[in-house]
Amino acid sequence: MQKGIELAKEAVEEDKKENFQHALELYLRALEYFGTHLKYDKNPKSREMIQNKFKEYLDRAEYLKGYLNGRVPAEEASSTQNGAAAAKPRGGGGGGGGGGGDSKQDEMDKMKSSLGSAILEEKPNVKWDDVAGLEGAKDALKEAVILPVKFPQFFTGKRKPWSGILLYGPPGTGKSYLAKAVATEADSTFFSVSSSDLVSKWLGESEKLVSSLFSLAREKSPAIIFIDEIDALCSARSDSESEAARRIKTEFLVQMQGVGHGSDDKRVLMLGATNLPYALDQAVRRRFDKRIYIPLPEAPARASMFKIHLGDTPNSITQAEFDELGRRTEGFSGSDVSVVVKDVLMQPVRKTQDATHFRKARDPETGKEMLAPCSPGEPGAFAATLQTLADKGLAGLVHPPNITFRDFEQVLLRARPTVSADDLASYEKFTSEFGEEG
């Protein structure tokens, strides 16, 4: 999509200069990129926006092709909504002087439309209760996001809501998951932005995209701008970095200084997440009012995570066994717990696949007859494999057994945490210097 936008902008400029042959070529190349993007874009709002642009540029390309072949008179040129066809081919020579009046506003509108896909239209359906532990971080986010919208009368005089919150900590501890909960619970426009949305190869365009992002957020306030892995955009400045990278950071600093100021109806919260807090530029770090450490989960939180990830999958795990799993996984992140559960969920399938004997049973929910794997000595056991049952047309009757505590024990024998003690020490040092516990 980004490449298509770049080519379309070049086409519009050539169109305005009346270089119609070159403009046509650029329009056609842009349409190829937009067409490829539409094959993979699953977001209905984004698809609709791109399809509208596709039609505009296609109409203009068809007109230019007809004009260049002498089949279409110049008087029949028609403008598109975004100005792509505003420059109409003319037979005479004069006509180059009318392109600058609204070009700045047109450029801003185009950039804002290119950021439209960053707006999260559908709620992720992650509630506060779905986030195990992290009560301090949730309270801070509620203060910054929920209270100012639902209870604006609380924030009068010198009492102002937070304008910037940085979530930092080891990978897999739930920083992005917390952002999903914010997007679900907050009655605000949520922008989920990555570095690819804001970085352009064209000189000067990246900082314009940053400016457009904040401008669009203020227009749609109350709004939240969430940037995951913010260190990729706002790392510490150095002599070896490029001029373009330095200009992006400068624009971020300028825009963040303005976020949260002014009238309450222009409320914008900047929410950042990073695994590398020390890599952030110190000026960017200062502009986050609160810097919250998202640590590895404690044993009770890990127990809750096991239960949440297992969900309604048939199992025989008791609450005491969930608590024991929490105690046995010291040093595991939320992501590590998720990987363990994914592995455990496959254990019954593996048992069924390797089984040499099956027996008839009743589905406890539906009461229908089914075939379950069993040991050779069980009553009613008969020799069979998954393949032989499938060959006899009985595949639909086979059901894997319920998940047991033993399945977890087997998986935990080979599972390892992904966060080292040295990593944790660096996060704790940063917290003692600049942050607070979540």
C-alpha positions in Angstrom: 0.0 0.0 0.0 2.8 2.4 1.0 4.5 1.9 -2.4 1.3 2.4 -4.2 0.7 5.7 -2.3 4.2 6.9 -3.2 3.7 6.1 -6.9 0.3 7.8 -6.9 1.7 10.9 -5.4 4.4 11.0 -8.1 1.7 10.5 -10.8 -0.4 13.4 -9.4 2.6 15.7 -9.5 3.4 14.7 -13.1 -0.3 15.1 -14.0 -0.3 18.7 -12.6 2.9 19.4 -14.6 1.0 18.1 -17.7 3.6 15.4 -18.3 0.7 13.1 -19.1 2.6 10.1 -20.6 4.8 9.8 -17.5 1.8 10.4 -15.2 -0.1 7.5 -17.0 2.8 5.1 -16.5 3.0 6.0 -12.8 -0.8 5.7 -12.3 -0.6 2.2 -13.8 2.3 1.1 -11.6 0.5 2.5 -8.5 -2.6 0.5 -9.5 -0.6 -2.7 -9.7 0.7 -2.2 -6.1 -2.8 -1.3 -4.8 -4.2 -4.4 -6.5 -1.6 -6.6 -4.8 -2.4 -5.0 -1.4 -6.1 -5.7 -1.8 -5.5 -9.4 -2.2 -4.1 -9.6 1.3 -5.9 -6.8 3.2 -8.5 -8.3 5.5 -9.6 -5.0 7.2 -12.9 -3.9 5.6 -12.4 -0.2 6.3 -8.9 -0.2 4.9 -10.1 -2.2 1.8 -12.9 0.3 1.2 -10.5 3.2 1.4 -8.0 1.6 -1.0 -10.8 0.5 -3.4 -12.1 4.1 -3.6 -8.6 5.4 -4.4 -8.1 2.5 -6.9 -11.2 3.6 -8.8 -10.2 7.2 -8.8 -6.7 6.5 -10.2 -8.1 4.0 -12.6 -10.6 6.5 -14.0 -7.9 9.1 -14.4 -5.5 6.6 -16.1 -8.2 5.5 -18.5 -8.9 9.2 -19.4 -5.2 10.0 -19.9 -4.8 6.9 -22.1 -7.8 8.0 -24.3 -6.5 11.6 -24.4 -3.0 10.5 -25.4 -4.5 8.3 -28.2 -6.6 11.2 -29.4 -9.9 9.5 -28.6 -11.1 11.8 -25.7 -11.4 15.6 -26.0 -9.7 17.6 -23.3 -13.0 19.2 -22.1 -14.3 15.8 -20.7 -11.6 15.5 -18.0 -13.2 15.0 -14.6 -11.6 15.7 -11.2 -11.3 13.1 -8.4 -12.0 13.6 -4.8 -8.4 13.8 -3.7 -7.2 16.0 -6.5 -5.5 13.2 -8.5 -7.1 14.4 -11.7 -7.4 18.1 -10.8 -4.9 19.0 -13.6 -6.8 18.5 -16.9 -5.0 18.2 -20.2 -5.5 21.3 -22.2 -4.7 22.0 -25.8 -3.3 25.5 -25.1 -0.1 26.4 -23.5 -1.2 28.5 -20.4 -2.4 26.7 -17.3 0.5 26.0 -15.1 -0.3 28.7 -12.5 -3.3 27.3 -10.6 -1.7 24.3 -8.7 -0.4 25.9 -5.5 -3.4 27.4 -3.8 -4.6 24.3 -1.9 -1.6 22.0 -2.4 -0.6 22.1 1.3 -4.0 21.2 2.5 -4.3 18.5 -0.2 -1.0 17.0 0.9 -2.1 16.9 4.5 -5.4 15.3 3.6 -3.5 12.6 1.5 -1.2 11.8 4.4 -4.1 11.6 6.9 -5.9 9.2 4.5 -2.8 7.0 4.3 -2.8 6.7 8.1 -6.5 5.7 8.1 -5.5 2.0 8.4 -3.8 2.7 11.7 -7.1 3.4 13.3 -8.4 0.3 15.1 -12.0 0.1 13.9 -12.9 -3.2 15.6 -12.4 -3.7 19.4 -9.9 -6.6 20.2 -12.4 -7.9 22.8 -9.8 -8.1 25.6 -11.2 -7.0 29.0 -9.2 -5.8 32.0 -10.1 -9.1 33.8 -8.4 -11.0 30.9 -5.1 -9.5 31.9 -3.7 -11.5 34.8 -1.9 -9.4 37.5 -0.4 -6.0 36.6 -2.8 -4.2 38.9 -0.6 -1.1 39.1 -0.3 -0.8 35.3 -4.1 -1.3 34.9 -4.8 1.4 37.5 -2.5 3.9 35.8 -4.1 3.2 32.4 -7.6 3.6 33.9 -6.5 7.0 35.3 -5.2 8.1 32.0 -7.8 6.6 29.6 -11.1 5.8 31.3 -11.6 8.5 34.0 -10.9 11.6 31.8 -13.6 10.4 29.3 -16.2 9.2 31.7 -15.6 11.7 34.5 -14.2 14.9 33.0 -15.4 16.8 36.0 -12.6 15.1 38.0 -9.9 16.9 36.0 -10.3 20.6 36.7 -7.9 23.3 37.8 -4.3 21.9 38.0 -5.5 18.3 38.0 -4.7 17.0 34.5 -4.8 13.4 33.2 -1.6 11.7 32.1 -0.5 12.5 28.5 2.1 9.8 28.0 2.7 6.3 29.4 5.6 4.1 28.6 5.2 0.3 29.2 8.6 -1.5 29.4 9.8 -4.9 30.5 10.9 -8.3 29.2 9.4 -9.7 26.0 6.1 -11.6 26.5 5.0 -10.0 29.7 1.8 -8.5 28.3 2.6 -5.0 27.2 0.8 -5.3 23.9 -2.0 -7.3 25.5 -2.5 -4.4 28.0 -2.8 -2.1 24.9 -5.5 -4.4 23.5 -7.4 -4.1 26.8 -7.1 -0.3 26.6 -8.4 -0.4 23.0 -11.4 -2.5 24.1 -12.3 -0.6 27.3 -11.6 3.0 26.3 -14.3 5.0 24.6 -11.6 6.7 22.4 -10.2 6.5 18.9 -7.3 4.0 19.1 -4.4 4.4 16.7 -2.1 1.3 16.5 1.0 2.5 14.8 4.2 0.7 13.7 7.4 2.2 12.3 6.5 1.1 8.8 3.4 3.5 8.9 5.7 6.5 9.6 8.9 5.8 7.7 9.2 6.9 4.1 12.1 6.8 1.7 11.2 10.3 0.5 13.2 13.1 2.2 11.0 15.1 4.6 7.9 12.9 4.3 8.4 10.8 7.4 8.2 13.8 9.7 5.2 15.0 7.8 3.5 11.6 8.5 4.3 12.0 12.2 2.8 15.5 12.2 -0.3 14.2 10.3 -0.7 11.3 12.8 -0.9 13.7 15.8 -3.0 16.1 13.9 -5.5 13.4 13.0 -5.5 12.1 16.6 -6.4 15.6 17.8 -9.2 15.8 15.3 -10.6 12.5 16.5 -10.0 13.1 20.2 -10.3 11.7 22.8 -7.7 9.5 21.2 -4.9 7.1 22.1 -1.7 6.6 19.9 -0.1 3.3 20.7 3.3 2.6 19.3 4.7 -0.9 19.9 8.5 -1.3 19.9 8.9 2.5 20.1 12.6 2.2 20.4 12.7 1.4 16.7 11.6 5.0 16.0 13.0 6.9 19.0 16.3 5.4 19.8 19.0 7.5 21.4 20.5 10.1 19.0 24.1 9.6 17.9 26.6 11.1 15.4 26.4 8.0 13.2 22.6 8.1 12.6 21.1 9.5 9.4 19.7 12.9 9.0 16.3 11.4 8.2 16.2 9.5 11.5 17.2 12.6 13.5 14.4 14.6 11.9 11.8 11.9 12.7 12.9 12.0 16.4 12.8 15.8 16.4 9.3 15.8 15.0 8.2 13.3 17.6 9.6 15.4 20.4 7.8 18.5 19.1 4.5 16.7 18.7 4.7 14.9 22.1 5.4 18.1 23.8 2.0 19.3 22.5 0.1 16.2 23.3 -2.3 16.5 26.2 -2.1 20.3 26.3 -4.7 22.7 25.3 -8.5 22.2 25.7 -9.9 19.0 27.2 -11.7 18.2 24.0 -8.4 17.7 22.3 -7.2 14.9 24.7 -4.6 12.6 23.2 -2.7 9.9 25.2 0.6 8.7 23.9 1.1 5.0 24.8 4.4 3.3 24.1 5.8 -0.2 24.6 9.4 -1.3 24.5 11.7 -4.2 25.5 14.7 -1.9 25.4 14.0 1.1 27.6 17.7 2.1 27.8 17.7 2.4 24.0 15.2 5.2 24.1 16.4 8.8 23.6 16.4 10.5 26.9 14.3 13.4 25.6 11.6 11.0 24.4 11.8 9.2 27.7 11.2 12.4 29.6 8.1 13.2 27.6 6.4 10.0 29.0 4.8 11.1 32.3 4.7 7.6 33.7 7.2 4.9 32.9 5.7 1.6 34.2 7.7 -1.6 34.5 5.7 -4.7 33.4 7.6 -7.5 35.2 7.5 -11.3 34.8 4.2 -12.6 36.3 4.1 -13.9 39.9 2.9 -17.4 40.7 -0.8 -16.6 41.2 -0.8 -14.6 37.9 0.8 -17.5 36.1 -1.8 -19.9 37.5 -4.5 -17.6 36.2 -2.8 -17.5 32.8 -2.7 -21.3 32.6 -6.5 -21.3 33.3 -7.2 -18.5 30.8 -5.2 -20.1 27.9 -6.7 -23.5 28.5 -10.2 -21.9 28.3 -13.0 -24.4 27.7 -10.8 -27.1 26.3 -12.0 -30.4 28.0 -9.6 -31.0 30.9 -9.5 -32.5 34.4 -7.3 -29.9 36.0 -8.3 -28.7 39.5 -7.7 -25.2 41.0 -5.0 -26.7 43.3 -3.2 -28.1 40.2 -3.4 -24.7 38.4 -1.8 -23.2 41.5 0.9 -25.9 41.4 1.6 -25.1 37.8 2.1 -21.4 38.7 4.6 -22.4 41.4 6.5 -24.7 39.0 7.0 -22.0 36.3 9.2 -19.5 38.1 10.8 -17.1 35.6 8.3 -17.8 32.9 6.8 -14.9 31.0 3.1 -14.7 29.9 4.3 -15.6 26.4 6.2 -18.6 27.8 3.1 -19.8 29.6 1.1 -19.5 26.4 3.7 -21.6 24.5 3.5 -24.3 27.2 -0.3 -24.4 27.0 -0.2 -24.6 23.2 2.1 -27.6 23.5 -0.1 -29.2 26.1 -3.2 -28.7 23.9 -1.5 -31.0 21.4 -0.8 -33.8 23.9 -4.2 -35.5 23.6 -3.9 -35.4 19.8 -0.5 -37.0 20.0 -1.9 -39.7 22.3 -4.7 -40.4 19.9 -2.3 -40.5 16.9 0.0 -43.0 18.7 -2.8 -45.2 20.2 -2.9 -48.9 19.3 -6.2 -49.6 21.0 -9.6 -47.8 21.3 -12.8 -48.3 23.2 -16.4 -47.2 22.8 -17.6 -44.4 25.1 -20.2 -41.7 25.4 -19.7 -38.0 24.9 -20.5 -36.5 28.3 -21.9 -33.4 26.7 -24.0 -34.8 23.9 -24.4 -38.4 25.0 -23.5 -39.6 21.5 -21.3 -42.6 21.0 -17.6 -42.0 20.3 -14.3 -43.8 20.2 -11.6 -42.9 22.7 -7.9 -44.1 22.8 -7.1 -46.5 25.7 -4.6 -48.9 27.0 -4.8 -52.6 25.8 -5.9 -53.8 29.2 -9.0 -51.6 29.6 -12.4 -53.3 29.4 -13.8 -53.1 25.9 -10.5 -52.2 24.3 -10.0 -53.3 20.7 -6.9 -53.1 18.5 -7.0 -50.2 16.0 -5.1 -47.2 14.8 -6.2 -43.8 13.8 -5.5 -44.7 10.2 -7.4 -48.0 10.2 -10.4 -46.2 11.8 -10.3 -43.5 9.1 -10.2 -46.2 6.4 -13.4 -47.7 7.9 -15.1 -44.4 7.8 -15.1 -44.0 11.6 -12.8 -40.9 11.8 -15.7 -38.7 12.8 -16.3 -40.8 16.0 -12.8 -40.5 17.3 -12.3 -38.0 20.2 -9.1 -37.2 21.9 -8.9 -37.7 25.7 -9.2 -34.8 28.2 -6.1 -32.8 29.2 -4.6 -33.9 32.5 -2.1 -32.6 35.0 0.3 -35.3 33.7 0.2 -33.7 30.3 1.5 -30.4 31.8 4.2 -32.3 33.7 5.5 -33.9 30.5 5.6 -30.6 28.7 7.3 -28.7 31.6 10.2 -31.2 31.5 11.3 -29.7 28.2 10.0 -26.1 28.5 12.5 -23.3 29.3 11.9 -19.6 30.2 13.1 -17.1 27.6 14.2 -14.2 29.9 17.6 -14.4 31.5 18.6 -13.1 34.9 20.9 -10.5 33.3 17.9 -9.2 31.3 15.9 -8.8 34.5 18.7 -7.0 36.3 18.8 -4.4 33.6 15.1 -3.8 33.8 15.2 -3.5 37.6 18.1 -1.0 37.3 16.1 1.1 34.8 13.1 1.0 37.2 15.2 2.2 40.1 16.5 5.1 38.0 13.5 6.2 35.9 10.4 4.0 36.3 7.9 2.5 38.7 6.6 -1.0 39.4 3.5 -2.1 37.4 
